Amino acid sequence: MNIEELYTPEEIAAKLKITKYTVYEMIKRGDLDAHRLGKQLRISGEQLNQYLQRAKGSSNIYDAEINSTGSETTALVDKTIIFINTELRGKVRISIHPDDIILSKEPMVSSAKNNYKGKVIDIIEDNTSVKIILDIGIPISAIITKKSFYTMNIKRGQELFVIFKTMSVKVYK
């Protein structure tokens, strides 16, 4: 069993540079998950990471069902199978940060187990980067630089390969 370090609301407040009262309010509203140990509250690093991902509007968060066969563990999201690395079982949530996704025009041989052919369904440009949303059986977002976007000449409707490592998939209950 892997025991994760737990933090007090005061320690989380110091990390986030906010008051401990704000942390208690975040827990009360359900924005930040916490463990109740008797009368005490503790927050794991994973719970803090989940809050931060949600707070910054992270996409690629899915409900999934874990399946294990031999040495491989996968998460089934709708009908899409995603390779993961976890000891959790049953129904979970998974997230893949858009920065962790590589886009390619051709299939790639790599150590990354998750390799899907998808179709570009939306393109959202901002000042420094471009969010590419693809359909791989589920919608998935990748963020790339503007230079990469223009170099690859990405267009809506184009087929691209979406690649990410098993270790890039965060799994939580």
Residue pairs with C-beta under 8 A, 6 or more apart in sequence:
2 87
4 44
4 45
4 46
5 44
5 45
6 35
6 42
6 43
6 44
7 15
7 42
7 43
7 44
7 45
7 48
8 40
8 41
8 42
8 43
9 20
9 23
9 24
9 27
9 34
9 41
9 43
10 20
10 23
12 23
12 32
12 43
12 48
13 19
13 20
13 22
13 23
15 48
16 23
23 32
23 43
24 41
26 32
26 51
27 33
27 34
27 41
27 43
31 51
31 54
31 55
32 43
32 47
32 48
32 51
33 43
33 47
33 50
33 51
34 41
34 42
34 43
34 47
35 41
35 42
35 43
35 44
35 47
46 170
46 172
49 170
50 95
50 170
50 172
53 61
53 95
53 97
53 170
54 61
58 95
58 97
58 98
59 98
59 131
59 140
59 141
60 95
60 96
60 97
60 98
60 101
60 140
60 141
61 93
61 94
61 95
62 75
62 77
62 93
62 94
62 95
62 138
63 77
63 91
63 92
63 93
64 75
64 76
64 77
64 82
64 91
64 92
64 93
64 94
64 171
65 75
65 76
65 90
65 91
65 92
66 73
66 74
66 75
66 76
66 84
66 86
66 88
66 89
66 90
66 91
66 92
66 171
67 73
67 74
67 75
67 76
68 74
68 89
72 83
73 83
73 84
73 85
73 86
74 81
74 82
74 83
74 84
75 81
75 82
75 84
75 92
75 94
75 169
75 171
76 82
77 94
77 138
78 137
78 138
79 137
80 116
80 136
80 137
80 138
82 94
82 96
82 114
82 169
83 113
83 114
83 166
83 169
84 94
84 166
84 169
84 171
85 166
85 167
85 169
85 171
86 92
86 171
88 171
88 172
88 173
92 171
92 172
92 173
93 171
93 172
93 173
94 169
94 170
94 171
94 172
95 169
95 170
95 172
96 140
96 164
96 168
96 169
96 170
97 168
97 170
98 131
98 141
98 142
98 143
99 143
100 164
100 165
100 168
101 140
101 141
101 142
101 143
101 162
101 163
101 164
101 168
102 108
102 112
102 142
102 162
102 163
102 164
103 132
103 134
103 142
103 144
103 148
103 152
103 154
103 160
103 161
103 162
103 163
104 160
104 161
104 163
105 152
105 160
105 161
106 161
107 115
107 117
107 161
108 115
108 161
108 163
110 163
111 165
112 163
112 164
112 165
112 166
113 165
113 166
114 162
114 163
114 164
114 165
114 166
114 168
114 169
115 161
115 162
115 163
116 136
116 137
116 140
116 161
116 162
116 163
117 136
117 159
117 160
117 161
117 162
118 134
118 135
118 136
118 140
118 159
118 160
118 161
118 162
119 134
119 135
119 157
119 158
119 159
119 160
120 132
120 133
120 134
120 154
120 155
120 156
120 157
120 158
120 159
120 160
121 133
121 134
121 135
121 139
121 156
122 131
122 132
122 133
122 156
123 130
123 131
123 132
123 133
123 149
123 154
123 155
123 156
124 130
124 131
124 133
125 131
125 146
125 149
128 145
128 146
129 143
129 144
129 145
129 146
130 143
130 144
130 145
130 146
130 148
130 149
130 154
131 141
131 142
131 143
132 141
132 142
132 143
132 144
132 149
132 154
132 160
133 139
133 140
133 141
134 140
134 141
134 142
134 160
134 162
136 162
140 162
142 162
144 152
154 160
